[in-house]
Amino acid sequence: MATHLDDDAKRLAELGYTQELERSWSGFSNFAISFSIISILAGCFTTFGQAWNNGGPVAISWGWPFISAFILIIGFCMSELVSAYPTAGGIYWWAATMGRPVHGWFTGWLNLIGLIAVTASVDYGAATFLNVLLGMLHKGWDGGLSFVFLLFLIIIALHALINIYGHHLVAILQNVSVWWHVFGVALIVLILIFGPDSHQSLSFVFTERINNSGFSNGAYWFYVLPLGFLLTQYTITGFDACAHVSEETRGAAMSAAKGLWRSIAYSAIGGWILLLSFLFAATDVKGINGAAGSVTAIFTSALSPALAKIVVAVSVIGQFYCGMSCVTSMSRMTYAFSRDRGIPGSRLWSKVNKNRTPVNAIIMGTIAAVVLTLPALYKSPTGTPVAFYAVVSVRLGGPRRE
C-alpha cells in the first residue's frame, strides 16, 4: 500500500499538485461512486415518463441499449484520459491540458453547473418519491410542493453532513450502495415478474409507439423519439466522478480507469433489464398515459399495494445513496477547480480541514443546489413539475432525476 501511495503522490506531483486529500479509497469504492451516481434506481424511475411520453416502449426497449453503446464509447475514451491524468479536476483539466486554458475554463464551469444541477435534481427526485411513498403508506396523504421542498432540504442537509463529518463513512456507504442497487434491482424485477396477474406481449414491449408529446406523428422518428432518448442520457451520466475522487483512490491510474467504464457497462445492462420489467408490467396503458407516464402508475396498477410500496421504498433508498455520491463528486470538482483559481473566492473553496475534507466546497455546492431548486415551490396550473424538469435540463446541458 505504501508503494501505491508513493507512486500516486509522485504522479500527482508530476501533474503539478501536492497530495492534500486523504488517499484511502479502494478501487471498488472508486467504481462505486460512479455506479451510485448513475443509479438505475434513480434515473430509470424518475425519468421513465420522458421516454414513455416521447416514443413509448420503443424509446425504452431499443433506445436504452442503442444510446448506452455510444455512452460506453465515451467512457472508454475518458478511461484512457483518467489513466493518464488522474486528478480531481477531471474533464476540465484534460481540456486545458490537451487544448488551451480557456477550453478548460469553459469546460470547468459547464461541469460545475452540471454537478450542482445533478445534486439538486437527484435530491429533489428522492424527496418527490419519498412523498409518493408516504402517500402510499397513509391514505389521504396530501404532501404538496412545500412539503416536498422541505423533504428535499432535509435530504440534501443529511448528504452535506455525511460528506463533511464522515469521509471514511462515505467510502463505506458507496460500497453498500452498489450491493443495494444490485439486490434491489433483482428484487424489483422478481416482483414485476411474479407479482402481476398478466404481462404485456413481446410485440408491445419492442414495437409499440406512443406519442404524448403534443407534436405530430410525422415528427415521431426525427424529433419525438430522440426526446425519449433523454431517459438514457439523463441516467447514465456522472461517471466522471471516478476522476474527481482519483486523488483519494489508491492505484488511481488503473483503478479510476476501470471504475469509469465498468460503472457504465454494468449500469447499462442492469438498467435495461429493469426497464424491460417495467414495460412487461405496463398493462394499464390508458392509466399510465393519464398519469403522464409516471412509473408509479405501473406499480399501483399491476401490483398489490404491499408490493408496490416495496418497489418504491427500494428506489427511494437507492436515490438517497445516489444523492450522497453526487455531493461527493461535486465537492471534489469544486475543490480542484478552485485550486486552479477557476472560481471567485477560490482560496476559500480549495481549503481542506484537519480531516483533509473540502468542507467549504461541500457547503457552497449544496447551498447553490438549494437556490437552483427554489422555483420548485412554484405550482404549475397543469400540475407538471416544471421546476424539476428545468433543473434536469440544466444538468443535461452541462456535462452530463420526479
C-alpha positions as CSV (number, residue, x, y, z in Angstrom):
1,M,0.0,0.0,0.0
2,A,2.9,2.4,0.9
3,T,4.3,1.9,-2.6
4,H,0.9,2.7,-4.2
5,L,0.6,5.8,-2.1
6,D,4.1,6.9,-3.0
7,D,3.5,6.3,-6.7
8,D,0.2,8.0,-6.7
9,A,1.5,11.1,-4.8
10,K,4.5,11.2,-7.2
11,R,2.3,11.1,-10.2
12,L,0.1,13.8,-8.8
13,A,3.2,16.0,-8.2
14,E,4.2,15.5,-11.8
15,L,0.8,17.0,-12.7
16,G,1.6,20.0,-10.5
17,Y,-0.3,19.2,-7.3
18,T,0.5,18.1,-3.8
19,Q,-1.4,15.4,-2.0
20,E,-3.9,17.2,0.1
21,L,-6.9,14.9,0.1
22,E,-6.6,11.6,2.1
23,R,-5.9,8.7,-0.3
24,S,-7.8,5.9,1.4
25,W,-10.3,4.8,-1.2
26,S,-10.1,1.3,-2.8
27,G,-10.6,0.6,-6.5
28,F,-14.1,-0.8,-5.7
29,S,-15.0,2.4,-3.9
30,N,-13.9,4.4,-6.9
31,F,-16.2,2.3,-9.1
32,A,-19.0,2.5,-6.6
33,I,-19.3,6.3,-6.6
34,S,-19.9,6.5,-10.4
35,F,-22.2,3.4,-10.2
36,S,-24.1,5.1,-7.4
37,I,-24.4,8.4,-9.3
38,I,-25.7,6.7,-12.4
39,S,-28.1,4.9,-10.1
40,I,-30.6,3.0,-12.2
41,L,-32.8,3.0,-9.1
42,A,-33.0,6.8,-9.6
43,G,-32.9,7.7,-13.3
44,C,-35.0,4.7,-14.5
45,F,-37.7,5.7,-12.0
46,T,-37.7,9.5,-12.1
47,T,-37.3,10.0,-15.9
48,F,-39.3,6.9,-17.1
49,G,-42.2,9.2,-18.2
50,Q,-39.8,11.2,-20.5
51,A,-39.3,8.1,-22.7
52,W,-42.9,6.8,-22.3
53,N,-44.5,10.0,-23.5
54,N,-41.9,10.6,-26.2
55,G,-41.7,7.4,-28.1
56,G,-43.3,4.8,-25.8
57,P,-41.9,1.3,-25.3
58,V,-39.7,1.6,-28.5
59,A,-37.8,4.5,-27.0
60,I,-37.0,2.4,-23.9
61,S,-36.5,-1.2,-25.2
62,W,-34.5,-0.1,-28.2
63,G,-33.4,3.3,-27.2
64,W,-31.7,2.3,-23.9
65,P,-29.2,-0.2,-25.4
66,F,-28.6,2.0,-28.5
67,I,-27.7,5.1,-26.6
68,S,-25.8,3.2,-23.9
69,A,-23.4,1.8,-26.6
70,F,-22.4,5.4,-27.5
71,I,-22.1,6.4,-23.9
72,L,-19.8,3.4,-23.3
73,I,-17.6,4.6,-26.2
74,I,-17.3,7.9,-24.5
75,G,-16.5,6.1,-21.2
76,F,-13.6,4.2,-22.8
77,C,-12.1,7.4,-24.1
78,M,-12.5,9.0,-20.7
79,S,-10.9,6.0,-19.0
80,E,-7.8,6.5,-21.1
81,L,-7.7,10.1,-20.0
82,V,-8.1,9.5,-16.3
83,S,-5.5,6.8,-16.5
84,A,-3.0,9.3,-17.9
85,Y,-4.2,12.3,-15.8
86,P,-5.7,11.0,-12.5
87,T,-6.7,14.4,-11.0
88,A,-9.8,15.6,-9.2
89,G,-10.2,18.2,-11.9
90,G,-11.3,15.5,-14.4
91,I,-12.6,16.7,-17.7
92,Y,-11.8,20.4,-17.3
93,W,-8.2,19.6,-16.6
94,W,-8.0,17.4,-19.6
95,A,-9.5,20.1,-21.8
96,A,-7.0,22.6,-20.6
97,T,-4.0,20.3,-21.0
98,M,-4.8,18.9,-24.4
99,G,-6.3,22.2,-25.6
100,R,-5.9,25.7,-24.1
101,P,-6.6,27.1,-20.6
102,V,-9.7,28.8,-21.9
103,H,-11.1,25.5,-23.0
104,G,-10.5,24.2,-19.5
105,W,-12.2,27.3,-18.0
106,F,-15.4,26.9,-20.1
107,T,-15.4,23.1,-19.6
108,G,-14.9,23.6,-15.8
109,W,-17.9,25.9,-15.5
110,L,-20.2,23.7,-17.5
111,N,-19.1,20.7,-15.4
112,L,-19.5,22.6,-12.1
113,I,-23.0,23.9,-13.0
114,G,-24.0,20.4,-14.2
115,L,-22.8,18.8,-11.0
116,I,-24.7,21.3,-8.9
117,A,-27.8,20.6,-11.0
118,V,-27.4,16.8,-10.7
119,T,-27.2,17.1,-7.0
120,A,-30.4,19.3,-6.9
121,S,-32.3,17.1,-9.3
122,V,-31.4,13.8,-7.6
123,D,-32.3,15.0,-4.1
124,Y,-35.5,16.7,-5.3
125,G,-36.4,13.5,-7.1
126,A,-35.7,11.5,-3.9
127,A,-37.9,13.9,-2.0
128,T,-40.7,13.5,-4.6
129,F,-40.6,9.7,-4.4
130,L,-40.4,9.8,-0.6
131,N,-43.6,11.9,-0.7
132,V,-45.2,9.3,-3.0
133,L,-44.2,6.5,-0.6
134,L,-45.7,8.4,2.3
135,G,-48.9,8.8,0.3
136,M,-48.9,5.0,-0.3
137,L,-48.4,4.3,3.4
138,H,-51.0,6.8,4.7
139,K,-54.4,7.1,3.0
140,G,-55.5,10.7,2.4
141,W,-51.9,11.9,2.5
142,D,-51.6,15.2,0.6
143,G,-48.0,16.4,0.8
144,G,-47.8,19.4,-1.5
145,L,-44.9,21.2,-3.2
146,S,-43.9,23.0,0.1
147,F,-43.7,19.6,1.9
148,V,-41.7,18.1,-0.9
149,F,-39.3,21.0,-0.8
150,L,-38.9,20.5,3.0
151,L,-38.1,16.9,2.4
152,F,-35.6,18.0,-0.2
153,L,-33.9,20.3,2.3
154,I,-33.6,17.6,4.9
155,I,-32.2,15.1,2.4
156,I,-29.6,17.5,1.0
157,A,-28.6,18.6,4.5
158,L,-28.0,15.0,5.5
159,H,-25.9,14.5,2.4
160,A,-23.8,17.5,3.3
161,L,-23.3,16.4,6.9
162,I,-22.3,12.9,5.9
163,N,-19.7,14.2,3.4
164,I,-18.4,16.8,6.0
165,Y,-18.1,14.5,9.0
166,G,-17.8,11.1,7.6
167,H,-15.1,10.9,5.0
168,H,-14.4,7.2,5.7
169,L,-18.1,6.6,6.1
170,V,-18.8,7.9,2.6
171,A,-16.5,5.3,1.1
172,I,-18.2,2.5,3.1
173,L,-21.6,3.7,2.1
174,Q,-20.6,3.9,-1.6
175,N,-19.7,0.2,-1.3
176,V,-23.0,-0.6,0.4
177,S,-24.8,1.4,-2.3
178,V,-23.5,-1.0,-5.0
179,W,-25.0,-4.0,-3.4
180,W,-28.2,-2.2,-2.6
181,H,-28.6,-1.4,-6.3
182,V,-27.7,-5.0,-7.4
183,F,-30.0,-6.8,-4.9
184,G,-32.6,-4.0,-5.1
185,V,-32.9,-4.3,-8.8
186,A,-33.1,-8.1,-8.7
187,L,-35.9,-7.9,-6.1
188,I,-37.9,-5.4,-8.2
189,V,-37.5,-7.5,-11.3
190,L,-38.7,-10.6,-9.5
191,I,-41.6,-8.7,-8.1
192,L,-42.6,-7.5,-11.5
193,I,-42.3,-11.0,-12.9
194,F,-44.3,-12.8,-10.3
195,G,-46.5,-10.0,-8.8
196,P,-48.8,-9.0,-11.7
197,D,-51.7,-11.2,-12.9
198,S,-50.8,-10.6,-16.5
199,H,-48.0,-9.1,-18.6
200,Q,-47.6,-7.3,-21.9
201,S,-46.5,-9.1,-25.1
202,L,-43.1,-9.0,-26.7
203,S,-44.7,-7.1,-29.6
204,F,-45.9,-4.4,-27.2
205,V,-42.5,-4.0,-25.5
206,F,-40.4,-3.9,-28.6
207,T,-42.7,-2.3,-31.3
208,E,-45.3,-0.2,-29.6
209,R,-45.1,3.5,-30.2
210,I,-46.6,6.3,-28.0
211,N,-46.7,10.0,-28.8
212,N,-47.9,12.1,-25.9
213,S,-45.6,14.9,-26.8
214,G,-48.1,17.2,-28.5
215,F,-46.1,17.0,-31.7
216,S,-47.5,15.4,-34.8
217,N,-46.8,11.7,-35.6
218,G,-44.9,12.9,-38.7
219,A,-42.2,14.1,-36.4
220,Y,-42.0,10.9,-34.4
221,W,-38.8,9.4,-35.8
222,F,-36.9,12.7,-36.2
223,Y,-37.9,14.7,-33.1
224,V,-40.3,12.9,-30.7
225,L,-38.3,9.6,-30.3
226,P,-34.9,11.4,-29.8
227,L,-36.6,13.3,-26.9
228,G,-37.4,9.8,-25.4
229,F,-33.7,9.0,-25.6
230,L,-33.1,11.6,-22.8
231,L,-34.1,8.8,-20.3
232,T,-30.8,7.0,-21.1
233,Q,-28.7,10.2,-21.5
234,Y,-30.0,11.5,-18.2
235,T,-29.5,8.3,-16.2
236,I,-26.1,7.2,-17.5
237,T,-24.2,10.3,-16.6
238,G,-21.9,11.5,-13.8
239,F,-19.3,8.8,-14.4
240,D,-16.7,11.5,-14.3
241,A,-16.9,11.0,-10.6
242,C,-14.2,8.3,-10.9
243,A,-11.8,11.1,-11.9
244,H,-13.0,13.5,-9.3
245,V,-12.1,11.1,-6.5
246,S,-9.0,9.8,-8.2
247,E,-6.8,11.8,-5.8
248,E,-8.3,9.8,-2.9
249,T,-8.0,6.4,-4.7
250,R,-5.1,4.0,-4.3
251,G,-3.6,3.0,-7.6
252,A,-5.7,5.7,-9.3
253,A,-4.3,5.4,-12.8
254,M,-5.6,1.9,-13.1
255,S,-8.5,1.9,-10.6
256,A,-10.2,5.0,-11.8
257,A,-10.0,4.0,-15.4
258,K,-11.5,0.6,-14.7
259,G,-14.2,2.1,-12.4
260,L,-15.3,4.6,-15.0
261,W,-16.1,2.2,-17.9
262,R,-17.3,-0.6,-15.7
263,S,-19.8,1.7,-14.0
264,I,-21.3,2.5,-17.4
265,A,-21.3,-1.1,-18.7
266,Y,-22.9,-2.6,-15.6
267,S,-25.5,0.1,-15.3
268,A,-26.4,-0.3,-18.9
269,I,-27.1,-4.0,-18.5
270,G,-28.9,-3.7,-15.2
271,G,-30.9,-0.7,-16.3
272,W,-32.1,-2.4,-19.5
273,I,-33.3,-5.5,-17.5
274,L,-35.1,-3.2,-15.0
275,L,-36.8,-1.1,-17.7
276,L,-37.9,-4.2,-19.6
277,S,-39.6,-5.4,-16.4
278,F,-41.4,-2.1,-16.2
279,L,-42.7,-2.4,-19.7
280,F,-43.8,-6.0,-19.4
281,A,-45.8,-5.0,-16.3
282,A,-47.3,-1.9,-18.0
283,T,-50.7,-3.5,-18.8
284,D,-52.8,-0.4,-18.0
285,V,-51.6,1.8,-20.8
286,K,-54.6,4.2,-20.5
287,G,-53.9,4.7,-16.8
288,I,-50.2,5.3,-17.3
289,N,-50.9,7.8,-20.1
290,G,-53.4,9.5,-17.7
291,A,-50.6,9.7,-15.1
292,A,-48.2,11.4,-17.6
293,G,-46.1,8.3,-17.9
294,S,-45.3,8.1,-14.2
295,V,-43.7,4.8,-13.4
296,T,-45.6,4.6,-10.1
297,A,-48.8,4.1,-12.2
298,I,-47.3,0.8,-13.4
299,F,-46.7,-0.4,-9.9
300,T,-50.1,0.7,-8.5
301,S,-52.0,-0.9,-11.4
302,A,-50.0,-4.1,-11.8
303,L,-49.1,-4.9,-8.2
304,S,-50.8,-5.3,-4.8
305,P,-50.4,-2.3,-2.5
306,A,-47.8,-4.1,-0.4
307,L,-45.6,-5.0,-3.3
308,A,-45.9,-1.5,-4.9
309,K,-44.7,0.0,-1.6
310,I,-41.7,-2.3,-1.5
311,V,-40.7,-1.3,-5.1
312,V,-41.0,2.4,-4.3
313,A,-39.1,2.1,-1.0
314,V,-36.2,0.3,-2.6
315,S,-36.0,3.1,-5.2
316,V,-36.1,5.9,-2.6
317,I,-33.2,4.4,-0.6
318,G,-31.2,4.0,-3.9
319,Q,-31.9,7.6,-4.7
320,F,-30.6,8.6,-1.3
321,Y,-27.3,6.9,-1.9
322,C,-27.2,8.5,-5.3
323,G,-27.6,12.0,-3.9
324,M,-24.9,11.4,-1.3
325,S,-22.4,10.4,-4.1
326,C,-23.4,13.4,-6.1
327,V,-22.4,15.7,-3.3
328,T,-19.0,14.0,-3.0
329,S,-18.3,14.3,-6.7
330,M,-19.5,17.9,-6.9
331,S,-17.4,19.0,-3.9
332,R,-14.2,17.4,-5.3
333,M,-14.6,19.0,-8.7
334,T,-15.3,22.4,-6.9
335,Y,-12.1,21.9,-4.8
336,A,-10.0,21.1,-7.8
337,F,-11.4,23.9,-10.0
338,S,-10.8,26.4,-7.1
339,R,-7.3,25.1,-6.7
340,D,-6.6,26.3,-10.2
341,R,-8.3,29.6,-9.5
342,G,-11.3,28.9,-11.7
343,I,-14.0,30.2,-9.3
344,P,-14.3,33.5,-7.5
345,G,-13.3,33.0,-3.9
346,S,-11.0,30.1,-4.9
347,R,-8.9,30.2,-1.7
348,L,-12.0,29.6,0.4
349,W,-13.4,26.7,-1.7
350,S,-10.0,25.0,-2.1
351,K,-9.3,24.7,1.6
352,V,-9.4,21.3,3.3
353,N,-9.9,20.8,7.0
354,K,-7.9,18.8,9.5
355,N,-9.5,15.6,8.2
356,R,-8.4,16.5,4.7
357,T,-12.0,17.1,3.5
358,P,-13.0,20.1,1.3
359,V,-15.8,21.3,3.7
360,N,-16.2,24.7,2.2
361,A,-16.7,23.3,-1.2
362,I,-19.3,20.9,0.1
363,I,-21.3,23.7,1.8
364,M,-21.1,26.1,-1.2
365,G,-22.2,23.4,-3.6
366,T,-25.2,22.2,-1.5
367,I,-26.4,25.8,-1.0
368,A,-26.1,26.5,-4.7
369,A,-28.2,23.4,-5.3
370,V,-30.9,24.6,-2.9
371,V,-31.0,28.0,-4.6
372,L,-31.3,26.4,-8.0
373,T,-34.3,24.3,-6.8
374,L,-36.2,27.2,-5.2
375,P,-38.5,27.5,-8.3
376,A,-39.8,24.1,-7.3
377,L,-42.1,25.9,-4.9
378,Y,-44.0,27.3,-7.9
379,K,-47.2,25.3,-8.6
380,S,-47.9,24.9,-12.3
381,P,-51.5,25.2,-13.3
382,T,-51.2,21.9,-15.1
383,G,-49.6,20.1,-12.1
384,T,-46.4,19.5,-14.2
385,P,-43.2,19.6,-12.1
386,V,-41.9,22.5,-14.2
387,A,-39.0,23.4,-11.9
388,F,-37.8,19.8,-11.7
389,Y,-37.6,19.5,-15.4
390,A,-35.8,22.8,-15.6
391,V,-33.2,21.6,-13.2
392,V,-32.9,18.4,-15.2
393,S,-32.4,20.5,-18.4
394,V,-29.5,22.3,-16.8
395,R,-27.9,19.0,-15.9
396,L,-28.3,17.7,-19.4
397,G,-27.0,21.0,-20.8
398,G,-23.9,20.6,-18.6
399,P,-21.5,17.7,-18.5
400,R,-23.6,15.2,-18.3
401,R,-33.9,13.0,-11.8
402,E,-40.0,13.1,-10.4
